[in-house]
Amino acid sequence: MWELYIIYSPSGKVYGGMHAKGKTTSWQYLSPNGHLVYWPVYLGSGNYIRQAIAKYGCEAMRKDVISYANSIEEASKFEKCLIRMLRLGFGDLCKNMTAGGYGGLTGGEFKVGHKVHEKTRNNLRDWCKSEAGRKRLSEVASERVRAGTSPIKGGWNKGIPSSESTKQKIRNYYKNRPHPCCRKVKQIETGIIFNSLTLAARSVSVDSGSITVACQSSHVCKGFHWVYVD
């Protein structure tokens, strides 16, 4: 019999895993005072969870057993799903370093620097691109914003504000220069001069970027050649 569990640390970090229920009645962990203790509840064997136990102690960890499996194959599938949902729900607070399942390094854990298997990475990427994956990611992002746990300040990414000196440099640069879209443009074949890139683009039903490329590269746009009128 295999159990699927989640460990909650006092720091707010979580760790999901699976464990075979056997005859062992105690497990050895390092306590905050540096002594080894034998704990009657299995709390995991990964590097991060052991570091958390050494910092806070076994009694500070909360363990929730959420399901059971009859075989290691079934448990591996459940663990992968569990870790995926923990990563989506908790983000960087989830301290599982692999996608889970049987056969990982040192029981499914590895130190920073080891690479995730290409197949695992592709499966996760495909799930994120799927309709269900995009919907779930959107829901989790909204939940984290409402809960105040999103890394985005204020709930929305408004960018990094520019310093006053940077703003002044931008003002000085454009002070004696017209905005690119306000430059006059001449249609060489007809001799018509347009007061702006926008007006020239509208005359031939294209975007202003196409006229800009034509002026800079001498390419033909909608059957005409274009140049700036300085």
Backbone as CSV, one residue per row, in Angstrom:
resi,resn,N_x,N_y,N_z,CA_x,CA_y,CA_z,C_x,C_y,C_z
1,MET,0.837,-1.190,0.000,0.000,0.000,0.000,0.878,1.249,0.000
2,TRP,0.541,2.161,-0.882,1.306,3.400,-0.992,0.419,4.581,-0.591
3,GLU,0.980,5.531,0.110,0.237,6.723,0.497,0.767,7.948,-0.249
4,LEU,-0.122,8.844,-0.639,0.228,10.119,-1.268,-0.016,11.211,-0.250
5,TYR,0.969,12.075,-0.031,0.868,13.037,1.068,1.376,14.418,0.654
6,ILE,1.013,15.403,1.470,1.523,16.769,1.334,2.078,17.188,2.695
7,ILE,3.292,17.742,2.697,3.914,18.255,3.904,3.860,19.785,3.864
8,TYR,3.368,20.382,4.938,3.301,21.842,5.045,4.336,22.321,6.057
9,SER,5.198,23.245,5.618,6.226,23.801,6.491,5.724,25.102,7.123
10,PRO,6.209,25.474,8.301,5.807,26.746,8.923,6.126,27.960,8.053
11,SER,7.067,27.823,7.133,7.436,28.941,6.255,6.442,29.142,5.125
12,GLY,5.455,28.230,4.998,4.481,28.333,3.924,4.823,27.485,2.717
13,LYS,5.965,26.815,2.747,6.378,25.961,1.638,5.723,24.586,1.755
14,VAL,5.546,23.945,0.606,4.888,22.634,0.591,5.752,21.631,-0.151
15,TYR,5.482,20.361,0.124,6.251,19.267,-0.477,5.318,18.080,-0.623
16,GLY,5.170,17.563,-1.833,4.319,16.413,-2.082,5.136,15.172,-2.364
17,GLY,4.613,14.026,-1.983,5.369,12.805,-2.225,4.532,11.558,-2.042
18,MET,5.187,10.409,-2.219,4.538,9.121,-2.017,5.449,8.259,-1.155
19,HIS,4.849,7.308,-0.450,5.637,6.483,0.470,4.957,5.136,0.652
20,ALA,5.764,4.078,0.658,5.235,2.725,0.848,5.052,2.446,2.332
21,LYS,3.839,2.083,2.712,3.561,1.752,4.107,4.095,0.344,4.397
22,GLY,5.022,0.261,5.335,5.630,-1.028,5.642,5.731,-1.275,7.135
23,LYS,6.745,-2.065,7.528,6.918,-2.432,8.927,7.698,-1.387,9.707
24,THR,8.365,-0.470,9.000,9.145,0.542,9.696,8.234,1.449,10.513
25,THR,8.567,1.662,11.769,7.713,2.442,12.667,8.315,3.782,13.048
26,SER,9.543,4.074,12.635,10.152,5.369,12.951,11.209,5.709,11.909
27,TRP,11.413,7.031,11.723,12.375,7.489,10.724,13.298,8.504,11.373
28,GLN,14.514,8.557,10.888,15.551,9.355,11.512,15.662,10.719,10.825
29,TYR,15.612,11.786,11.614,15.750,13.144,11.098,16.652,13.950,12.024
30,LEU,17.219,15.004,11.473,18.087,15.891,12.249,17.241,16.999,12.868
31,SER,17.349,17.198,14.155,16.550,18.193,14.869,17.252,19.551,14.859
32,PRO,16.551,20.635,15.222,17.168,21.967,15.242,18.367,22.094,16.172
33,ASN,18.412,21.276,17.225,19.556,21.345,18.144,20.740,20.490,17.688
34,GLY,20.611,19.890,16.490,21.722,19.141,15.924,21.733,17.666,16.265
35,HIS,20.733,17.186,17.013,20.672,15.776,17.389,19.757,15.004,16.442
36,LEU,20.042,13.722,16.277,19.184,12.858,15.481,17.992,12.404,16.322
37,VAL,16.806,12.481,15.694,15.597,12.036,16.397,14.894,10.987,15.544
38,TYR,14.152,10.127,16.206,13.359,9.110,15.519,11.889,9.521,15.590
39,TRP,11.308,9.736,14.419,9.944,10.252,14.367,8.997,9.167,13.845
40,PRO,7.840,8.998,14.471,6.942,7.903,14.068,6.197,8.138,12.761
41,VAL,6.282,9.345,12.211,5.576,9.666,10.964,6.601,9.985,9.882
42,TYR,6.463,9.335,8.731,7.382,9.593,7.612,7.093,10.971,7.033
43,LEU,8.122,11.801,6.923,7.957,13.176,6.454,8.675,13.453,5.132
44,GLY,9.237,12.428,4.513,9.931,12.645,3.251,11.425,12.487,3.383
45,SER,12.089,12.380,2.228,13.534,12.152,2.245,14.293,13.138,1.363
46,GLY,13.583,14.101,0.759,14.252,15.062,-0.127,15.109,16.052,0.637
47,ASN,16.016,16.693,-0.070,16.953,17.630,0.549,16.227,18.801,1.218
48,TYR,15.234,19.362,0.526,14.566,20.545,1.056,13.748,20.233,2.307
49,ILE,13.047,19.112,2.284,12.224,18.786,3.448,13.094,18.475,4.649
50,ARG,14.239,17.837,4.427,15.148,17.550,5.546,15.753,18.847,6.097
51,GLN,16.040,19.799,5.220,16.551,21.091,5.690,15.504,21.822,6.518
52,ALA,14.229,21.734,6.076,13.147,22.379,6.818,12.969,21.734,8.193
53,ILE,13.073,20.390,8.250,12.937,19.686,9.529,14.081,20.067,10.465
54,ALA,15.289,20.175,9.919,16.444,20.554,10.730,16.306,21.980,11.270
55,LYS,15.527,22.808,10.560,15.345,24.199,10.976,14.190,24.364,11.959
56,TYR,13.053,23.708,11.669,11.849,23.916,12.475,11.525,22.754,13.418
57,GLY,12.024,21.557,13.097,11.709,20.391,13.900,10.563,19.581,13.324
58,CYS,10.541,18.285,13.627,9.509,17.394,13.083,8.116,17.798,13.538
59,GLU,7.995,18.228,14.795,6.677,18.551,15.336,6.043,19.769,14.667
60,ALA,6.864,20.587,13.972,6.341,21.786,13.307,5.795,21.481,11.914
61,MET,6.107,20.293,11.393,5.628,19.912,10.066,4.200,19.352,10.157
62,ARG,3.361,19.701,9.187,2.012,19.147,9.129,1.898,18.239,7.917
63,LYS,1.451,17.033,8.128,1.345,16.070,7.040,-0.122,15.714,6.806
64,ASP,-0.547,15.830,5.544,-1.895,15.426,5.149,-1.789,14.292,4.141
65,VAL,-2.309,13.122,4.490,-2.369,12.004,3.543,-3.649,12.185,2.730
66,ILE,-3.506,12.363,1.419,-4.662,12.709,0.599,-5.203,11.522,-0.202
67,SER,-4.403,10.456,-0.351,-4.883,9.321,-1.135,-3.980,8.113,-0.907
68,TYR,-4.453,6.942,-1.397,-3.681,5.703,-1.304,-3.660,5.022,-2.676
69,ALA,-2.633,4.234,-2.914,-2.501,3.482,-4.166,-2.082,2.058,-3.845
70,ASN,-2.482,1.144,-4.707,-2.195,-0.276,-4.473,-0.892,-0.736,-5.111
71,SER,-0.343,0.067,-6.020,0.901,-0.329,-6.695,1.789,0.891,-6.883
72,ILE,3.064,0.634,-7.143,3.997,1.739,-7.336,3.704,2.484,-8.633
73,GLU,3.193,1.771,-9.647,2.851,2.426,-10.906,1.715,3.418,-10.701
74,GLU,0.700,2.977,-9.965,-0.441,3.851,-9.688,-0.016,5.028,-8.816
75,ALA,0.815,4.759,-7.832,1.296,5.816,-6.948,2.131,6.846,-7.705
76,SER,2.924,6.370,-8.678,3.754,7.273,-9.469,2.904,8.238,-10.272
77,LYS,1.829,7.734,-10.868,0.924,8.594,-11.639,0.271,9.635,-10.737
78,PHE,-0.184,9.195,-9.560,-0.820,10.109,-8.622,0.161,11.176,-8.151
79,GLU,1.410,10.757,-7.898,2.398,11.716,-7.395,2.699,12.781,-8.440
80,LYS,2.791,12.393,-9.706,3.035,13.371,-10.763,1.914,14.397,-10.843
81,CYS,0.675,13.927,-10.746,-0.478,14.835,-10.770,-0.463,15.747,-9.549
82,LEU,-0.122,15.175,-8.389,-0.086,15.941,-7.148,0.939,17.063,-7.229
83,ILE,2.155,16.733,-7.666,3.220,17.738,-7.737,2.888,18.808,-8.769
84,ARG,2.281,18.402,-9.876,1.892,19.378,-10.898,0.900,20.396,-10.326
85,MET,-0.092,19.916,-9.577,-1.076,20.820,-8.997,-0.469,21.685,-7.893
86,LEU,0.479,21.137,-7.127,1.145,21.937,-6.106,1.961,23.053,-6.738
87,ARG,2.621,22.761,-7.829,3.401,23.797,-8.516,2.499,24.884,-9.076
88,LEU,1.352,24.477,-9.611,0.415,25.462,-10.156,-0.191,26.308,-9.049
89,GLY,-0.525,25.667,-7.939,-1.189,26.380,-6.861,-0.260,27.190,-5.978
90,PHE,0.971,26.694,-5.741,1.882,27.344,-4.808,3.093,27.980,-5.483
91,GLY,3.300,27.709,-6.767,4.431,28.309,-7.469,5.764,27.901,-6.878
92,ASP,6.621,28.902,-6.578,7.960,28.634,-6.039,7.935,28.086,-4.619
93,LEU,6.787,28.146,-3.960,6.684,27.608,-2.606,6.617,26.083,-2.610
94,CYS,6.370,25.492,-3.766,6.422,24.039,-3.890,7.875,23.620,-4.055
95,LYS,8.376,22.802,-3.145,9.794,22.464,-3.121,10.115,21.094,-3.716
96,ASN,9.222,20.548,-4.514,9.545,19.345,-5.285,10.370,19.752,-6.494
97,MET,11.535,19.156,-6.651,12.456,19.552,-7.703,12.356,18.691,-8.954
98,THR,11.513,17.671,-8.950,11.265,16.890,-10.156,9.767,16.759,-10.347
99,ALA,9.369,16.187,-11.475,7.946,16.028,-11.768,7.323,14.896,-10.978
100,GLY,8.129,14.123,-10.227,7.596,13.032,-9.423,7.626,11.717,-10.164
101,GLY,7.131,10.679,-9.513,7.117,9.349,-10.120,8.308,8.523,-9.692
102,TYR,8.219,7.229,-9.949,9.269,6.298,-9.540,10.479,6.408,-10.459
103,GLY,11.666,6.337,-9.867,12.881,6.285,-10.673,13.674,7.563,-10.699
104,GLY,13.239,8.597,-9.937,13.971,9.845,-9.926,15.260,9.719,-9.149
105,LEU,16.117,10.717,-9.229,17.376,10.708,-8.504,17.108,10.770,-7.000
106,THR,17.746,9.921,-6.244,17.615,9.845,-4.786,16.165,9.954,-4.353
107,GLY,15.336,9.078,-4.926,13.951,9.044,-4.502,13.103,10.144,-5.085
108,GLY,13.484,10.658,-6.263,12.675,11.683,-6.912,13.161,13.090,-6.660
109,GLU,14.276,13.243,-5.930,14.799,14.570,-5.636,16.157,14.751,-6.301
110,PHE,16.479,15.985,-6.648,17.825,16.242,-7.132,18.191,17.673,-6.800
111,LYS,19.473,17.925,-6.724,19.950,19.252,-6.380,19.845,20.175,-7.588
112,VAL,19.851,21.481,-7.299,19.781,22.458,-8.383,20.959,22.262,-9.320
113,GLY,20.715,22.239,-10.610,21.764,22.004,-11.596,21.490,20.769,-12.413
114,HIS,20.794,19.775,-11.842,20.405,18.599,-12.591,19.256,18.936,-13.527
115,LYS,19.193,18.272,-14.647,18.198,18.580,-15.659,16.990,17.659,-15.548
116,VAL,15.815,18.239,-15.828,14.599,17.440,-15.878,14.585,16.664,-17.189
117,HIS,14.112,15.446,-17.149,14.072,14.602,-18.329,13.294,15.288,-19.452
118,GLU,13.783,15.168,-20.679,13.165,15.836,-21.831,11.705,15.439,-21.997
119,LYS,11.381,14.171,-21.774,10.004,13.707,-21.928,9.094,14.373,-20.911
120,THR,9.566,14.496,-19.667,8.786,15.159,-18.625,8.555,16.617,-18.964
121,ARG,9.598,17.276,-19.459,9.483,18.685,-19.824,8.494,18.878,-20.968
122,ASN,8.528,17.985,-21.946,7.615,18.079,-23.083,6.171,17.833,-22.656
123,ASN,5.960,16.857,-21.769,4.606,16.578,-21.298,4.016,17.777,-20.568
124,LEU,4.821,18.405,-19.731,4.349,19.563,-18.985,4.087,20.735,-19.926
125,ARG,4.967,20.898,-20.940,4.782,21.986,-21.906,3.509,21.791,-22.705
126,ASP,3.240,20.550,-23.105,2.013,20.260,-23.861,0.780,20.519,-23.017
127,TRP,0.865,20.173,-21.728,-0.288,20.403,-20.849,-0.551,21.896,-20.688
128,CYS,0.510,22.688,-20.560,0.356,24.135,-20.399,-0.250,24.783,-21.637
129,LYS,0.001,24.192,-22.820,-0.530,24.740,-24.064,-1.958,24.283,-24.332
130,SER,-2.399,23.241,-23.662,-3.742,22.717,-23.884,-4.782,23.671,-23.314
131,GLU,-6.025,23.494,-23.756,-7.103,24.367,-23.278,-7.298,24.227,-21.773
132,ALA,-7.267,22.979,-21.288,-7.430,22.749,-19.855,-6.281,23.365,-19.061
133,GLY,-5.068,23.254,-19.597,-3.909,23.813,-18.916,-3.961,25.329,-18.836
134,ARG,-4.303,25.976,-19.957,-4.393,27.438,-19.962,-5.483,27.926,-19.011
135,LYS,-6.605,27.200,-18.978,-7.695,27.584,-18.085,-7.265,27.475,-16.630
136,ARG,-6.594,26.368,-16.298,-6.157,26.158,-14.923,-5.108,27.189,-14.502
137,LEU,-4.160,27.487,-15.384,-3.127,28.476,-15.079,-3.741,29.852,-14.846
138,SER,-4.750,30.188,-15.648,-5.440,31.473,-15.481,-6.164,31.528,-14.143
139,GLU,-6.808,30.418,-13.764,-7.527,30.369,-12.485,-6.558,30.521,-11.317
140,VAL,-5.415,29.829,-11.394,-4.434,29.889,-10.313,-3.858,31.293,-10.189
141,ALA,-3.564,31.930,-11.328,-3.030,33.291,-11.308,-4.016,34.249,-10.652
142,SER,-5.303,34.106,-10.995,-6.328,34.970,-10.399,-6.447,34.724,-8.899
143,GLU,-6.387,33.456,-8.500,-6.485,33.118,-7.081,-5.322,33.697,-6.288
144,ARG,-4.127,33.646,-6.856,-2.953,34.164,-6.154,-2.999,35.685,-6.047
145,VAL,-3.557,36.345,-7.082,-3.698,37.801,-7.021,-4.687,38.185,-5.924
146,ARG,-5.840,37.479,-5.872,-6.847,37.780,-4.857,-6.334,37.493,-3.457
147,ALA,-5.524,36.448,-3.326,-5.005,36.067,-2.010,-3.803,36.909,-1.584
148,GLY,-3.286,37.711,-2.498,-2.134,38.541,-2.176,-0.818,37.811,-2.204
149,THR,-0.776,36.621,-2.798,0.464,35.833,-2.853,1.132,35.913,-4.213
150,SER,0.581,36.731,-5.106,1.172,36.849,-6.437,2.444,37.675,-6.368
151,PRO,3.493,37.287,-7.138,4.718,38.082,-7.148,4.534,39.426,-7.844
152,ILE,3.388,39.598,-8.534,3.112,40.850,-9.230,2.569,41.853,-8.227
153,LYS,3.231,42.967,-8.023,2.789,43.958,-7.062,1.472,44.565,-7.511
154,GLY,0.532,44.641,-6.575,-0.750,45.239,-6.878,-1.631,44.355,-7.736
155,GLY,-1.163,43.140,-8.047,-1.984,42.234,-8.835,-1.756,42.344,-10.329
156,TRP,-1.136,43.415,-10.785,-0.925,43.581,-12.223,0.482,44.085,-12.457
157,ASN,1.074,43.654,-13.541,2.438,44.055,-13.873,2.407,45.363,-14.652
158,LYS,2.690,46.435,-13.965,2.675,47.751,-14.599,4.066,48.189,-15.023
159,GLY,5.026,47.302,-14.933,6.374,47.645,-15.352,7.155,48.357,-14.263
160,ILE,8.454,48.533,-14.507,9.314,49.223,-13.553,9.275,50.714,-13.859
161,PRO,8.893,51.554,-12.905,8.817,52.997,-13.182,10.183,53.571,-13.509
162,SER,10.213,54.481,-14.476,11.470,55.118,-14.872,11.828,56.212,-13.879
163,SER,13.121,56.410,-13.714,13.571,57.477,-12.823,13.334,58.822,-13.499
164,GLU,13.374,59.880,-12.696,13.130,61.224,-13.238,14.213,61.621,-14.234
165,SER,15.452,61.197,-13.983,16.544,61.536,-14.916,16.344,60.858,-16.268
166,THR,15.842,59.580,-16.244,15.568,58.871,-17.488,14.445,59.545,-18.266
167,LYS,13.412,59.967,-17.558,12.311,60.672,-18.221,12.791,61.961,-18.871
168,GLN,13.682,62.681,-18.176,14.190,63.940,-18.721,15.042,63.714,-19.964
169,LYS,15.807,62.626,-19.984,16.605,62.300,-21.161,15.711,62.021,-22.365
170,ILE,14.598,61.332,-22.128,13.657,61.047,-23.216,13.032,62.336,-23.733
171,ARG,12.680,63.243,-22.796,12.105,64.521,-23.206,13.097,65.317,-24.051
172,ASN,14.361,65.338,-23.609,15.373,66.094,-24.347,15.613,65.515,-25.740
173,TYR,15.539,64.190,-25.838,15.783,63.539,-27.137,14.719,63.942,-28.146
174,TYR,13.462,63.963,-27.721,12.372,64.256,-28.653,12.024,65.741,-28.724
175,LYS,12.744,66.563,-27.959,12.404,67.985,-27.900,12.442,68.648,-29.264
176,ASN,13.488,68.400,-30.020,13.643,69.025,-31.345,13.474,68.015,-32.474
177,ARG,12.868,66.889,-32.145,12.648,65.866,-33.161,11.153,65.559,-33.253
178,PRO,10.594,65.532,-34.423,9.178,65.166,-34.549,8.991,63.680,-34.274
179,HIS,7.843,63.324,-33.807,7.528,61.913,-33.588,7.602,61.187,-34.923
180,PRO,8.138,59.955,-34.968,8.273,59.230,-36.241,6.987,59.186,-37.060
181,CYS,5.854,59.044,-36.392,4.588,58.964,-37.131,4.151,60.315,-37.676
182,CYS,4.805,61.396,-37.212,4.422,62.736,-37.667,5.325,63.254,-38.785
183,ARG,6.264,62.459,-39.232,7.158,62.892,-40.311,6.414,62.911,-41.639
184,LYS,6.739,63.898,-42.462,6.108,63.989,-43.779,6.689,62.931,-44.717
185,VAL,5.839,62.395,-45.546,6.234,61.322,-46.464,5.786,61.687,-47.879
186,LYS,6.667,61.387,-48.841,6.344,61.677,-50.240,6.211,60.381,-51.037
187,GLN,5.144,60.334,-51.829,4.932,59.220,-52.758,5.600,59.598,-54.066
188,ILE,6.722,58.940,-54.382,7.587,59.393,-55.474,6.875,59.388,-56.822
189,GLU,6.149,58.332,-57.132,5.533,58.209,-58.463,4.488,59.294,-58.733
190,THR,3.751,59.691,-57.714,2.690,60.690,-57.896,3.099,62.072,-57.433
191,GLY,4.152,62.135,-56.597,4.600,63.422,-56.072,3.762,63.936,-54.919
192,ILE,2.811,63.150,-54.438,1.953,63.584,-53.340,2.741,63.538,-52.025
193,ILE,2.606,64.596,-51.241,3.264,64.670,-49.948,2.212,64.558,-48.849
194,PHE,2.419,63.626,-47.967,1.513,63.421,-46.838,2.147,64.009,-45.584
195,ASN,1.314,64.602,-44.750,1.822,65.271,-43.549,2.263,64.304,-42.445
196,SER,1.945,63.030,-42.574,2.350,62.053,-41.568,2.378,60.656,-42.161
197,LEU,3.079,59.759,-41.467,3.121,58.360,-41.870,1.728,57.748,-41.811
198,THR,0.963,58.164,-40.835,-0.382,57.598,-40.674,-1.270,57.916,-41.864
199,LEU,-1.224,59.158,-42.310,-2.033,59.553,-43.470,-1.569,58.841,-44.737
200,ALA,-0.257,58.680,-44.892,0.270,57.981,-46.061,-0.161,56.521,-46.052
201,ALA,-0.137,55.892,-44.870,-0.540,54.489,-44.755,-2.025,54.318,-45.055
202,ARG,-2.843,55.249,-44.578,-4.276,55.157,-44.831,-4.622,55.298,-46.312
203,SER,-3.804,56.053,-47.023,-4.106,56.285,-48.436,-3.999,55.024,-49.275
204,VAL,-3.185,54.062,-48.804,-3.022,52.810,-49.560,-3.464,51.601,-48.731
205,SER,-4.147,51.869,-47.616,-4.719,50.815,-46.768,-3.670,49.835,-46.227
206,VAL,-2.599,50.368,-45.646,-1.591,49.543,-44.976,-1.298,50.173,-43.620
207,ASP,-0.511,49.489,-42.798,-0.123,50.061,-41.515,1.073,50.973,-41.689
208,SER,1.269,51.873,-40.741,2.360,52.845,-40.845,3.730,52.186,-40.837
209,GLY,3.809,51.003,-40.221,5.092,50.299,-40.211,5.554,49.907,-41.603
210,SER,4.606,49.559,-42.491,4.963,49.184,-43.865,5.534,50.380,-44.617
211,ILE,4.969,51.569,-44.375,5.488,52.784,-45.014,6.872,53.113,-44.473
212,THR,7.064,52.905,-43.178,8.369,53.160,-42.572,9.449,52.281,-43.198
213,VAL,9.145,50.987,-43.371,10.104,50.068,-43.999,10.411,50.506,-45.421
214,ALA,9.383,50.930,-46.156,9.577,51.363,-47.536,10.458,52.604,-47.601
215,CYS,10.286,53.536,-46.671,11.108,54.750,-46.662,12.557,54.457,-46.308
216,GLN,12.771,53.504,-45.425,14.121,53.206,-44.952,14.897,52.284,-45.887
217,SER,14.178,51.480,-46.671,14.860,50.474,-47.492,14.677,50.664,-48.998
218,SER,13.894,51.664,-49.385,13.610,51.932,-50.812,12.797,50.811,-51.456
219,HIS,12.143,49.967,-50.634,11.296,48.923,-51.194,9.964,49.499,-51.666
220,VAL,9.304,48.764,-52.526,8.008,49.189,-53.041,6.922,48.765,-52.061
221,CYS,5.998,49.670,-51.786,4.851,49.371,-50.926,3.587,49.773,-51.664
222,LYS,2.747,48.789,-51.974,1.495,49.003,-52.702,1.728,49.644,-54.065
223,GLY,2.857,49.271,-54.687,3.147,49.735,-56.035,3.819,51.093,-56.104
224,PHE,4.183,51.670,-54.949,4.816,53.000,-54.935,6.111,52.972,-54.135
225,HIS,6.997,53.948,-54.454,8.189,54.172,-53.667,7.919,55.359,-52.749
226,TRP,8.513,55.299,-51.548,8.232,56.301,-50.548,9.535,56.860,-49.966
227,VAL,9.549,58.162,-49.630,10.717,58.794,-48.996,10.222,59.804,-47.968
228,TYR,11.067,60.005,-46.966,10.752,61.046,-45.974,11.004,62.419,-46.572
229,VAL,10.228,63.375,-46.182,10.431,64.767,-46.581,10.892,65.518,-45.339
230,ASP,12.196,65.833,-45.276,12.747,66.475,-44.091,12.565,67.995,-44.163
